[in-house]
Amino acid sequence: MTRHVDHSSAARSADLEAAASRPSKTNCTTTANHTETAEERLSERGKWWREKNELVDHMVDEMSGRAARPISVKEGTKLRDEATSERYGDNGYRSRTWSSVLNEFLAWYNDYRFAHLKFLSPDGDEIRAPMENSHQPGYGDKYYAKLKALERQIVDEYQELYTAMLTFTGSMRNDNGGWRCPADHLREVIDTWRPDEGRGVYHELRDVLSGKNWEYALVVEKHGNGYGHVHVAVFVDGEVSESDFHSVIDTHLRHCDIAYKDAHNYHSPDPDARPISVNRVDPDIDLEDTDTNSHDVEAIGNLGSYVGEYIGAYGEALFDRSIEELAFRAVSWATSTQLVRFSNGANEMIDEDLDRGGDDLLEDPVPVSNPDFDPEDPQGSPVKYENVGWELLGVETVDRDGADLHTIEHSGVSYTAIDGSEHLDPPKKMPPDRPQPRVESSSLRSFAADDD
């Protein structure tokens, strides 16, 4: 049973007391001269729990209308157990409010500060390493390393490299004039990529680029108000122009019931407002020489940095990020939404480049936690090994009673399907200016977005 969140002062006191029973900080270095006392550990945990409560209060104060919204009301939506609560007088479940989910997300993140994976090395030594998750500041370095690996490979393999950045979004307001449930909003935007039925954005993109070599990276990012939208970076061997991708944007409009044409206007007089941006890639370009662009599109020199700008506030401590960023990540966490995803071919290029690391690679096996672990994937694992020979003993936590070692279960994350209450969040009515469906399309969908 998940706990209900009360942001009163009494609830905060109880929360701080509960912090004492949660996993405590362990010392991962065998040469440290100082061992933390129980009081010091409790003080450290209390500090983070106070900061967590302050951030949740900040969301309630600054985003009151959004904070009170359930994150989902769509029948059958699967959410982490922490993001659901049991209906009163019923056997079903509903989603919790956005501020309550933020509270649970930040509490989960705080637990990571004090827990470590414990391994047995091939030599019989017990080694502890901090548990990782994709919301930690250092994880951005991994994404950037992958982007640079892809850049090296694709620049080497493609003769005439172009990149197109496509942006897809949807209305954050419902037909009652209120805020949409953020998880339902995000899913409706993402699902146009590969819909359950019919041909989606990916299929149209494949048709548009037929005969060319191309790969992609899909990035889910926040709007300024905490809702999500999607960028797709497309890497193409051969010249392309903005008009080549108009039909791709139109496909999103047809499939997304909350997508409006004015938010995806590829004819906008403001280039920065257009949903399509095309650049040729020239690694040797002199960025101070504005005469090097011999084409009708802008040239860029650092592809990894260009795409990396769309990934978000990586490198910055999570609790130091904006409340909108935290609210967005709470929804992503509750729905297990992968924020960065590469095409199969792009992943192969990345792996090939990293395998060439040679002396730069660690000689010893490197066991690490897997932040992309999906408990519904029978082949998945909560731990990844970059080499073999290490044994995972479990997760070690320390509290006032000493150290405890907990075995990692495959089903470490549990999900609950909620009951539907769609009448609480009716999408906006379909606008009349949408692109007409193709003959083979089975239904007419839509396309939308509101300003903050």
Protein Blocks (a to p, Z undefined) as FASTA:
>chain_A
ZZdddfbfklmmmmmmmmmmmccdddfbfkbcbdcdfklmmmmmmmmmmmmmmmmmmmmm
mmmmmmmpcfbfcehiacdfklgccdehiabdcdddfklmmmmmmmmmmmmmmgccdddd
fkopacddddddfkbfklmmmmmmmmmmmmmmmmmmpmbdcdddddddddfbdfkopacd
fklmmmmmmmmmmgfbdjdfklmmmmmmgoiacdddddddddfkopacdddddddedddd
fklmmmmmmmmmmmmmkbcfklmcckbfblklpcbdcddddfkbcfklmklpmbfbdcdf
blmlmmmmmnojehiafklpcfklmmmmmmmmmnopafbdcdfklmmmmmmmmmmnmmmp
cfbdcddddfkbcfklmkbcfbdcfbehiacfbjcdddfkbccdddddfklpccdddddd
fklmcccdddfkbccddfklcbdcddddddZZ
